[in-house]
Amino acid sequence: MLKSLRFPTWNLTSEHLYYHLSLGRRRLLTLAIESSCDDTSVAVLEKNDHPSQPGGNGVASLHFHEHITADNSDKKGIDPIRALDSHARSLALLVNKSLHALPTASIASTKHIVRSISLKNGTLKRVPDFITVTRGPGMRSNLSTGLNTAKGLAVAWQIPLLAVHHMQAHALTPRLVHALSPQSTSSSIQPQFPFLSLLISGGHTVLIHSKGLIEHKTLATSQDIAIGEALDKIGRLLLPNTIQAEIKDIAYAKHLSTYAFPTPTSYADYQPPSTRGAECIRTSNEYGWHIPTPYADTRHLRFSFSGIASEVHRLFHLRTNTSHPEQPLATAELLAFARSALTVAFNHLASRTILALEKLRKEEHLQRSAPIRTLVVSGGVAANSYLRHVLRRFLDVRGYGHVELCFPPVELCTDNAAMIAWCGMEMWEEGWRSELSVRAVRRWSMDSEEVDADRDGDKGEERETEGKGGILGVEGWYNVKQDRIERMDVGSN
């Protein structure tokens, strides 16, 4: 309930909100919250309200960005209850800390009017222009923790709310990076629509044709489990006990890759299949086994990773029981398992991405699609350096060397509030706002033609297949720019 929210850094009865005049050019400010899974994250982001070019090419400043991850190390996976408890304990602390990073307010003569608030220590801080928060997809209870906190802040400060799509934020992350460092050569790629988005994590594997800020078409998605989940399972199986004993998190996929390819030289001799036919060749290795690539002999635009994990488990136990019944598998063969599993999974991603590019190239020739010049790869798995190498080599060998690969920095690949803040910035500039009545959305496709989004209703966790997909497919959006135009049209009549 709203009345139970407490704001310990100021006294609303004596240090009330008031308007004041700020120095300098108007800048857009948001406080953002991310709580979709097991990461509790808060960010404070500021950018020019009127960038020199459309699409977020203005200068941005990340004043605050911290996160706390639930400790699930003893569970070897995400415990929903423990993650929810971590949100409940951590979110208020992070929000409280972030308030001190808000820009200092200054009462001076200027044409721009903003609101300020006095913190407990007497410092005047600028109130954000709006609150951004993850609405979905994700764990509904976890999402609700962040969403309800965001609503409380929006009501207390009397500012708008923007409840955004988690995966849309991942896709837009490279645009945030460019805005933070527009002159940096390492972050010079600012994806311009249209571009491809390969969003890969422990909970998602989806290839999307991003045509615009709110216009996305799903080209391929996993038919079973996400790539991150599959690699986590394989990591728990293959990683030696000595390594697992030292692991302090549950990122087994990351540790599996570090074990298999500790340095770039470890995968320097990687050669991608040069043709579709080469993908279908199945050759056993020196140990007599082979892990098949899903859908290798088809042109289906879809992913599948449960089969890779199952085959690794089957082969591993077969080799352990027959070749080494009383001792662990030899280190060399264990390493071969790890490298083969990662290679097959990443080849599968790259293969389907090439098929999608071929499909879009045909549409381009028929003048039904604009050319794709950028492939954005985001999500937790995107931090993998071997994956980055595989995708680049695949594109080069298969005739798409002109397509730029765009990866966010490693720290922005996993769930974070900075990307949520930037997504809010872009949606805000297009006039979008969220009603205070919005609820968390567990399933939410970015594709407006898909029918798998949750609807606001009273059925709790039950999936309601009547819901519309797309960024705007859930209830609670309104657009102040469109409303303004409609009012002008009514007035002219």
N, C-alpha and C positions, 0 to 999 in steps of 0.2 A: 504494500500500500504506500501511496505517496507520502502520507503523513509520517511514516516511519523512517524516511530518509533523513540523515543528519549531515550537516555541513560544518565540520569542526573548525574550519580555518577562518570563519568570520561570524559575526553576530548580526543576524538579519534584523534584529529589533533595534539595534543602536547604530550599526554601520550599514544603512540601507543603500540599495542601488540608486545611482543617480547619473545624470548625463553630464558629460564634460567635453571639452574641446581638445583634440589631439594634434600634435605637431606632424608636419610632413604630409606626403602623399598618402591617400587612402590605401590601406592594405587589408586583404581579406584574411581572417583568423578563424581557425576552428580547433576545437578539442575533440579528439577521436578516441573511440573505445573499440577494442576487438576482444571477443570472448567466445568464438564459435566452437572451440574444441578444448584443448588443455592449456593454451597460452593466454594469459591475461596481459593485455597490452594497452598502453595509453600513449597518445602523442599529441603534441601541440605544433601545428603547422601554420605558417603565414606565407602569403604570396600577394603579388600585385593584383588588385581588383580588376585592372584593365590591362592585361598583358599586351605586349607589342604585336603578337601574332595570336590568332585563335588556337585553341587546343592546348593551352597551358605552357606557352613558351616564355612566360614571365619568370622572374627570379623568385625562388621560394626559399624559406628558412625553416629548418626543423629545430624548434626551440627545445623540445623535450621528446624523448622516445625511449621508453623502458618497458620491459615485460618480465613476467614471472611465470615459469612453467611448473605445472603440478608435478610432484615427485611420484612417478609411477615405476621407478626402477625395479622395485621388488615384484611388481606385477608383470614385468616384461611386456607391457602393452598399456593402452589407455584405460584407466578405470573411470567410467563416467561419474560415479559418485565422488571419487577423490578429486577429479577435475572440477566438478561443481563446487566442492568445498574450497578448493584453492581460489576460485573466482570470488567466492563470498568473503574470503579472508584478505585477498590481495587487491581487489579492484579499488576499494575506497582509499587504501593507502597510496596507490599509484596516482589516483585522481588528486588526492590531497597534495602529493609531492609536485604534481604537474602545475598546480596553480601558481607556485612560486616561479615557474618558468614562463608564465604569461608575460607579454611585453609590459613594461612599466608605463602607467598612464601619466600624462602630463597635462595640467590645466594651463593652456596657453591659447593664444588667438590663432584660429584657423577656421577654414570653411567647413571642415569635416567634423561631424558630431558623432561621438561614440560613447558607450557607457563604460563605467569603471566600477570597481569594487575594492573595498578596503580589506586586506587580509588581517589576520589576527595580530601580526606584528606591526600593523599600521601602514604597510606598503600599499600604494594604489596600483592596481593591476587592471589592464584592459579586459573587459568581458568579451569572450569570443563572439563572432557574428552568428555562429550556429554550432550545433553539436552534431558530429557524425558518429554513427555506430553501425556495426555489422548487424543486419537483420537476418541473414541466412545466406546460403544453406549451412547447416551444422546441427549440433545437438541443441534441441529446443530449450531445455532448461538452462544450459550454459549461455545460449544466446539471450535468453530472457534476463539473465543477471545483468549483462551489459546494456541491453535495451532499456530496462527499467531504470537503471542508474542514469542513462542518457536522458530519458524523459524527465526525471527529477531535476537534472541540471537545466534542461530547456525550460521547464516551468519556473524554477527558482529565478533564473536569469531573464526569463521572458524573451527567449530567442528561439528561432526555428530549429527543427529537428530534421536530420537527413539520415534515414535508415537504409543502408546500401547493401549491394550484393557482394559477397565475399570474393567470388571468382572474378567478377568484373574488376574488382580492386587489384587482384593479382595481374590481370591482363594489362592494366594501366600503369603498373609499377615502373616500367622503363621510362614512361613520360614524367613520373615524379623524379626519377634519378636525373633526367635531363634538366628539369626545372631547378633542381638543387645545385647542379654543376653544369650550366649550359655551355661553358667554355672548355670543359674537360674533354680531352681527346678520348679518354677511356669510357666516358659516358656520353659521347656525342650523338649516339643514335636516339632520335626521338621518333618512335613509330608514328607514321601518319596513316590514317584510315584510307583504304582498307589494309589490314594485315592479318596474318594467321597467328593464333594464340594456342600454344600447347601448354595446357595447365595440368601439372602433374604433382601429386602429393600422396600422402598416406591415405587420403579419403577420396581423391578425385583423379581421373585420367580422362581428359577431354580435349579434342582438337576443334577449335572454333574459328570460323571466318568472321572476324570483327570488321564489320562494314562501317560502323559509326559508334558513337558513345553508347547508345541504347539499342543498336541494331546488330545482333549477333546470330550466326547460323551454326548449329552443331554439325560438324562433318563426321566426327567419329568419337565414340565413347567406349569405355570398358563394358563388356558384356557380363563381367563377374566382379572381380575385386580390382582395386586401384593398384598401380605399379608399386607405390610405396609400401602398401600392405604386403604385397607378394615378396618384395625384397626384404622386408622386415622378418617375415617368416623364414626365408632362406638364411638370413643372417643369424637368427637364433639357432638354426640347425647346424650351420657350418663353422661359425666362429669358434676357435679353440676356447676351452674353459679358462685358460689363463687370461685371454683377452676379455672374455665376458665378465670375469671377476672384477675387472678394472673399469667397466663401463658404468657411468653414473647417470645415464639417461636411457631412453628407449628407442633411440635412433639407430636401430640395428642395420638398416640399409646403408646409412652413412659409414658405419664402422666396417661393414662388409666390403664396401668399395675401398676404404683405406687399407684394409687387409689385402685385398686382391691387387690393387694398383696404388702403392704407397707414394709413387712419384710419377710425373708425366712420362718419364723414360720407360716406365713399366708398360705403357700402352702405345709407345711410339711406333711400333711395327703393325698396328691395327690396319687391316685392309677391309673396307666395306665391300659387299657384293656389288659388282659393277653393272649388273643387269638384273631384271626380274627373274630370268632363268637361273642366274647364279644363286638367288635366294632359295630356290627350291632344292638345290643340291644338299644331300644329307651324307656327311662323311663322319665316321666315327673317329675319335681321337686315339692316342696311343694306349689309352686304358680300355678301349673297346666300347665306349658309350658315346651317346650323342643326345643333346637336348634340342628337340625340334622347335622351330620358330612358329608361333601360332599363325594360321591363315597364310602360310608362306606360298601355297599353291593357288591362292585365290586373290581377287582384287577387291575383296570386301573392305569397305571403310569402317572398320571396327577394331577394337582392341580386346585382348584376352590375356590375363596374367595368372589366373588360378592354375591353369595347366602347366605353366612353367614351374611354379612352386611345387605342384604335385609330382611332376616328373623328377625334379631334383631330389625330393624326399624319397621317391621310389628307388632311383638309381643309387642314392647315397646308402640307403639301408641294404640294398642288394650287394653293393660292393663291400660294405662293412661286414656283412654276414658271410660272404663267400670268400673274400680275399684276406680279411683280417678279423676272424671271428673273436679273437681274444684281445685285440689291441686296437687303438684308434687308427683311422685311415692315415696312410703316409702323408706327410706334409705336402709333398709335391702334387699328389692327386687331390688333396683337399683344396689346394690353391687353384687347381684346374677347375674344380667344381665352382668355386667362387667366381673366377674369371668368365667361365662359360655362361653361368646364370646371368651375370650382368650384361655380357655381350649380347646374348639372345634377347633379353628384355629391351635393351636399347636399340638393337637392330629392328626389333618389332615396331617400336615407336617411330624410328626413322623411315622404315618401309611404308607404313601407313601415311606418314606425312608426305612422302614423295607421291603417293597415289592421289592425295588430296590436291597437291600442287598441279599434278597432271590434269585432274578434273577441272580445276579453276583455269588452267591455261586454255583448255578447250572452250570454256565459257567465255574467256577473254576474246578468243578468235571469233566467236559468235556475237561479240559485243554485248554480252550479258554480264560481264564482270570486269572490274578494273584490275590492272596487273598487281600481283602481290610482290612487294619488294622487301618485306620484313617478316621474319618468324620470331615472335615473342615466346620465350620459354620461361615459365614462372611456376612457383610452387616449391615446396620443400625439396623435391627430387632434382629441380633445376640447378641446385647448388653443386651437383656432382660434376667434377671436372672431366671425368671419363665420358659422361653423357655429352657434354659440350663438344668434346673431340669427335665422338661418333657422329653426331648430327652434322658438324661442319664437313667432315670427310664424306658423308653420304651425299650432302647437297652438292659438293664439288664434283664428285665422280658421276652423279646422275644428271648433270646438266643444269643445276640450279646454283651455280657458284655466285650468281649475281644477287641471290637472296641473302640479305643481311640477317645474321643471328643476333638476337638481342636478349641477353640475360641480365637480370638485376644483380646487384652485389649480393654476395652470399647472405649477409645479414638481413636482406630484404626479400629473400626467397621464401622463407618460412612465414607463418602467420604473424602479422604485425599490424600495429595501429597506424603506422606512417602511410601505408598504402590505402588504408581505409580513409584517412584524412584527405589524401589526394583524390580518391574517387569522389568524396564529398565535394571537394573543390570543383571538379569538372561538372558534376551534376548540378551544383549550385549555380554555376555560371550559365547553364542552360535553362535555369529557372525552376528546377525541380525541388520540391519540398515534401516532407512526410507528415501525415496527420499524427497527432499524439495518441491516437487509438490503435496504431499499428501493432501487430504482434509478431513474434519470432516465426520464421519460416524454415522448416526442417529440410524440405526439398524445394529447389527453386532452379529451374532451367534458365539459362540465358537466352535460349532460342524461343522466339515468340510463336513458332509453329509447333512446339512440343507441348504436350498436355500432361505435365507431371508435377506442377507446382502445388504446394499446399495452399489451401484457402483459409482465410480467417474464419473460424467457426468454433463449434463447441465439441468437436470430436477428439480433442486432445492430440495424442500422437498418431491417430489413425490417418493413413494416407487418403486424400480425397482426389481421385483421378479426374474430377471435373474441372480442377483448377487450370488456369491458363499459364503458359510459360512466358518467358521473356522478362527483361528487367522491369517492365511496367505491367507484367501479367498478374501481380499480386495487388491487393487492395491497399489504399492509403496514400497514393501519390496525388499531388496536384502541382500545377505549373503556374507560377506567378506571372511569367511572360505571356503565356497564352490567355490567362485570365484578364490581363491588362489589355490585350488586343481585342478580346471579346467585348470588354466594356467599352472600348473605343468604337467598335462596330455598332454596338447598341446605341451609343450616343449619337453617332452620325446619322442613324436612321430616325 
